[in-house]
Amino acid sequence: MLKNYFKIAIAVLKRRKFFTFISLFGISFTLTILMVATALTDKMISPDYPDFKRDRSLYVERMEFKNSKEGWMNSSNVSRYFLQHYVAKLNHLQMVAITSTSKASNAYVNNKKLVINYQYTNADYWNVLEYKFLEGKPFAQKQIDNAEMVAVITRETKEAYFGDAPSVVGKYISADNINYRVIGVVENVSETVRNFSGDMYLPYSIAKEDGNSTNLMGGYNAVLLAKSEDDLPKLRNEFAQMVKRLPIPTDFDKLYCNADPFFTSITRRLGGDATNEAVGKVISMAAGFLLLFLLLPTINLVNINITRIMERSSEIGVRKAFGASSKTLVYQFIVENMILTFLGGFIGIVLSLLVIFLINETNFVSNMRLSINLTVLCYSLLACVFFGLLSGVYPAWRMSKLNVVKALKA
Amino acid sequence: MFKHLFKLIWNKRKQNFLFLSEILISFLVIFAVFSYLTYYYQNYRKPLGFEYEKVWSITYGNRQLPKDLDSLNTFYDNLTKSLKAMPQIEQVTYSGSNYPYSDSFMSTGLTHKGKKFNNVSDFRVSDDYQKVWNISLLEGRWFTPEDAVSKDRGVIINETLKTEMFGTQNAAGKFISDYNGANKLKVLGVIADVKMNGDFVPGNNAMFSRLDTGYLRWTNTALLKVRETADATFESKLYKLMATATNSSVEIQHVDEMRDARNKQTIIPMTIFIIIASFLIINVALGLFGVLWYNINKRKGEIGLRRAIGASGNAVSYQLVMESIILATMSLIVGCFFAIQFPLLNIYNVPASVYVISILISIVFIYALVFACSLYPGKQAAGIHPAIALHEE
């Protein structure tokens, strides 16, 4: 049966090549755009090098003071003092990775300027995040305590600064006019992994800042690692309780600081604020945008499908006259439409591979490597099915209501 | 004629429903794209108001600088002297962190004659700022060192703000007050508008005040106007000088590169948006073409009859093109009803002209699209030989 449908579908596709082209063009391009968007989103949301422990991590980025009477607001990243005195003492916490916001410095190599983004981290940073060391090793607590001038650099920085030297551990890199001894080289990090993509990592003890300040705000972010996945809600709860007890600076009466799971930290940044996680809001906005984007190609396809099906009214009339039920016919046309959609989907996958190849080749976002993996493929398949059904059902329904006599007459 | 066409369309309203909704959605998509484009183009057309080509910015940490004001002033005087001693440097000035293209903003409020002005960009700059950027003065004067000891705090405002406050009168020498009306500010001069956030983003109301000693502690940006001879060798020398002087991390940036980066933030999303929109439009055009072609082919009998009675080929194709145009008009009326809400409700605070222009462009665009898609099928229909058409029936 299906084999017959398949044969008929192919025959019909060959019949009016221009219409076939329009349908395939519409389907394949729509799916290409969807697939590239899915690949991008997947890159943003799925665990990615070096941040693989997302299922038991909480992210602390911002703190906000508010004066509800005057409407003043002050918001910034958190301070090391806050992380070491309040956060590190939480019971459900296994480790905390501390990293400063990225700062830029300049190095001059052979009269060429090199911009090096560096961040200060603690020793546990290297245990929470799984950087791949190409050579050397990270700095340990001992080196932080001694405030040693050591640095971990990325492969990109190594190549830009030292050229193609085989090993650079023990050599010195001069940034900001300070010489740091290189102790490790790590694989490049994609720019999409915010907070962890730098060119150089330094021990926080050599940061030029006031180490005795007791401000809660500063220039640091943190990843809190829970002992297990089950402990994550407990840790989050404990963190919230701890925030309630924080001393609020004068001039303000409210203090907000959140430890969010990864996805929540993204939605909060996109559409929420200190008190609003905005998970639902961001998802519904994305879904709404997607629906709007799909509406045009779908209506277009429905239009084309109706004209194509009506062209075959004599065939429909004959089949109905010989006793085919409307149901069978609807089923047949939906299957035919699915075949068309999957053909378009296949072309779409080829096009997506091409676009993704181009994005990777041109290094559109620094060090980002997009790939079409199983997740993306599954979603595309789902989109194909959805698209095929959406554009097939209405025309098939219209066709099934055709009057046999009229259909035969045409 | 039109009445007749309407009747024809009305009789086929069911088939035409999808056609109508397709045009409606296309119109809205195109309206969105053109709104963006018009908005950016209007901003792009405005003069930049300053020169960025030979300006470098130096950001340095200020925690290691002397704490008491006298030694801080001395420090800055010495720094300026040693910078100006370099032959490649033409002008030196200091500013808050919100210099052009820096992606950092500071705003404040002002009051004038009981009217409040919110969201005025607040720039703290030292004396040679105007020379570094080559900003043109429309009236009054720029800051001088004597302003440090004058009784009233002097400010310089930009043209838009001046027009909002004083209309066509001169503003120089008049007084305005800060947000809660406590302090009087004397307007020393008016400068032309400057677009500080990229070529596609409009500059908003701006006020410049002189960097006073109190604010000097927070200052962490120096701006230099350099000569043609400034190269990487000079830059590393400059870098060493700044790093030793401030004893902190230093970053030197070229403002022209920062401008490119800022513009990229507008251009890249815009390009992606245009690519997606044009794909949608091509898709729609092909679809319309296909549907019209099919519909006209289905009406061979009717057309043959008209030809047999004596209608010319042109009259037939005119009728078919007109039908599509009327269909498009129906959709456009509905679409315009939605689109006109934007300028009426002043959504997104964009000038109404942007929306009006884009509505007009979109209407023309849709008509052109429908016309182009129905022209060929119409011509084909006109070429039908009446005898053959009637024979088929």
Chai-1 contact restraints between the chains, C-beta under 6 A:
chainA,res_idxA,chainB,res_idxB,connection_type,confidence,min_distance_angstrom,max_distance_angstrom,comment,restraint_id
A,F19,B,G290,contact,1.0,0.0,6.0,A-B,restraint_1
A,I22,B,L286,contact,1.0,0.0,6.0,A-B,restraint_2
A,I22,B,G290,contact,1.0,0.0,6.0,A-B,restraint_3
A,G26,B,N283,contact,1.0,0.0,6.0,A-B,restraint_4
A,F29,B,F279,contact,1.0,0.0,6.0,A-B,restraint_5
A,A104,B,E251,contact,1.0,0.0,6.0,A-B,restraint_6
A,S105,B,S249,contact,1.0,0.0,6.0,A-B,restraint_7
A,N106,B,I252,contact,1.0,0.0,6.0,A-B,restraint_8
A,Y108,B,S236,contact,1.0,0.0,6.0,A-B,restraint_9
A,N111,B,A232,contact,1.0,0.0,6.0,A-B,restraint_10
A,N111,B,T233,contact,1.0,0.0,6.0,A-B,restraint_11
A,K113,B,A232,contact,1.0,0.0,6.0,A-B,restraint_12
A,D176,B,S249,contact,1.0,0.0,6.0,A-B,restraint_13
A,N177,B,A243,contact,1.0,0.0,6.0,A-B,restraint_14
A,K208,B,S248,contact,1.0,0.0,6.0,A-B,restraint_15
A,L295,B,I25,contact,1.0,0.0,6.0,A-B,restraint_16
A,L296,B,I25,contact,1.0,0.0,6.0,A-B,restraint_17
A,L296,B,L280,contact,1.0,0.0,6.0,A-B,restraint_18
A,P297,B,N283,contact,1.0,0.0,6.0,A-B,restraint_19
A,I299,B,S21,contact,1.0,0.0,6.0,A-B,restraint_20
A,I299,B,E22,contact,1.0,0.0,6.0,A-B,restraint_21
A,N300,B,N283,contact,1.0,0.0,6.0,A-B,restraint_22
A,N300,B,V284,contact,1.0,0.0,6.0,A-B,restraint_23
A,N300,B,G287,contact,1.0,0.0,6.0,A-B,restraint_24
A,N303,B,L18,contact,1.0,0.0,6.0,A-B,restraint_25
A,N303,B,G287,contact,1.0,0.0,6.0,A-B,restraint_26
A,N303,B,V291,contact,1.0,0.0,6.0,A-B,restraint_27
A,I304,B,G287,contact,1.0,0.0,6.0,A-B,restraint_28
A,I304,B,G290,contact,1.0,0.0,6.0,A-B,restraint_29
A,T307,B,V291,contact,1.0,0.0,6.0,A-B,restraint_30
A,T307,B,Y294,contact,1.0,0.0,6.0,A-B,restraint_31
